[in-house]
Amino acid sequence: MNRSMVAKRLSELRRRHNYKLYQVAQGTGLTKATISRYENSKRENIGLNQLRALAKFYNVDIEYITGDSDSITLKQDEFMLLFGRLSDAGKMKVFQCGLSTAREEGII
């Protein structure tokens, strides 16, 4: 496992979700210090249980965190959560974008 890739991916995920260290710690059961060390490549090994907790918290596959996959697709429940936070105008934009893309792809 590439320690610098894990650090990059974990930092990127936390920024993307706009989480603070304490929020990740609360959601994973890890300490803020441990998460910080992972994000800064200062921790040699990350255990499978820790990887599982982080992957579950960020709703991604372990393979994404470790760099074995570049796919970071939103899972349906995360999409619905994010969609639910949008204003009516935002929801309409997402719908229109999806409709346009489906037409371009020949799906509809």
C-alpha positions as semicolon CSV with decimal commas, in nm:
position;residue;x (nm);y (nm);z (nm)
1;M;0,000;0,000;0,000
2;N;0,137;0,339;-0,103
3;R;0,143;0,556;0,210
4;S;0,158;0,884;0,015
5;M;-0,145;0,783;-0,195
6;V;-0,343;0,699;0,119
7;A;-0,247;1,036;0,265
8;K;-0,348;1,218;-0,053
9;R;-0,681;1,040;-0,082
10;L;-0,775;1,086;0,284
11;S;-0,689;1,456;0,274
12;E;-0,883;1,497;-0,049
13;L;-1,189;1,318;0,089
14;R;-1,194;1,528;0,404
15;R;-1,164;1,852;0,206
16;R;-1,428;1,741;-0,045
17;H;-1,675;1,675;0,237
18;N;-1,565;1,988;0,422
19;Y;-1,510;1,791;0,743
20;K;-1,293;1,889;1,037
21;L;-1,062;1,631;1,195
22;Y;-1,288;1,598;1,498
23;Q;-1,584;1,509;1,273
24;V;-1,389;1,232;1,102
25;A;-1,269;1,110;1,442
26;Q;-1,625;1,099;1,577
27;G;-1,751;0,919;1,269
28;T;-1,476;0,657;1,255
29;G;-1,375;0,599;1,616
30;L;-1,017;0,699;1,533
31;T;-0,836;0,980;1,710
32;K;-0,774;1,319;1,550
33;A;-0,401;1,259;1,589
34;T;-0,418;0,926;1,407
35;I;-0,618;1,072;1,119
36;S;-0,377;1,364;1,095
37;R;-0,081;1,124;1,082
38;Y;-0,250;0,925;0,805
39;E;-0,318;1,243;0,607
40;N;0,040;1,364;0,647
41;S;0,212;1,029;0,573
42;K;0,351;1,018;0,925
43;R;0,204;0,681;1,015
44;E;0,374;0,371;0,876
45;N;0,085;0,128;0,863
46;I;-0,289;0,163;0,847
47;G;-0,480;-0,142;0,957
48;L;-0,766;-0,304;0,772
49;N;-1,016;-0,209;1,043
50;Q;-0,909;0,155;1,021
51;L;-0,937;0,146;0,641
52;R;-1,284;-0,004;0,669
53;A;-1,394;0,264;0,913
54;L;-1,263;0,544;0,691
55;A;-1,409;0,394;0,374
56;K;-1,748;0,352;0,540
57;F;-1,739;0,706;0,679
58;Y;-1,656;0,859;0,339
59;N;-1,881;0,614;0,155
60;V;-1,607;0,494;-0,080
61;D;-1,436;0,163;-0,145
62;I;-1,113;0,078;0,038
63;E;-0,952;0,042;-0,303
64;Y;-1,007;0,412;-0,369
65;I;-0,831;0,511;-0,047
66;T;-0,535;0,282;-0,114
67;G;-0,502;0,399;-0,474
68;D;-0,590;0,063;-0,624
69;S;-0,888;0,229;-0,795
70;D;-0,942;0,578;-0,929
71;S;-1,319;0,540;-0,933
72;I;-1,494;0,756;-0,678
73;T;-1,853;0,725;-0,775
74;L;-2,118;0,845;-0,538
75;K;-2,324;0,567;-0,397
76;Q;-2,700;0,606;-0,422
77;D;-2,758;0,686;-0,055
78;E;-2,491;0,958;-0,056
79;F;-2,632;1,106;-0,375
80;M;-2,980;1,117;-0,223
81;L;-2,846;1,282;0,092
82;L;-2,665;1,550;-0,108
83;F;-2,960;1,596;-0,345
84;G;-3,191;1,644;-0,048
85;R;-2,979;1,935;0,074
86;L;-3,023;2,129;-0,251
87;S;-3,269;2,411;-0,299
88;D;-3,555;2,353;-0,542
89;A;-3,360;2,551;-0,804
90;G;-3,052;2,334;-0,743
91;K;-3,256;2,016;-0,775
92;M;-3,396;2,142;-1,105
93;K;-3,043;2,210;-1,236
94;V;-2,932;1,858;-1,144
95;F;-3,241;1,714;-1,314
96;Q;-3,183;1,920;-1,629
97;C;-2,816;1,823;-1,640
98;G;-2,902;1,456;-1,601
99;L;-3,169;1,479;-1,869
100;S;-2,930;1,650;-2,108
101;T;-2,660;1,391;-2,045
102;A;-2,905;1,103;-2,094
103;R;-3,006;1,250;-2,430
104;E;-2,643;1,295;-2,536
105;E;-2,566;0,936;-2,438
106;G;-2,869;0,809;-2,629
107;I;-3,023;0,664;-2,317
108;I;-3,353;0,841;-2,380
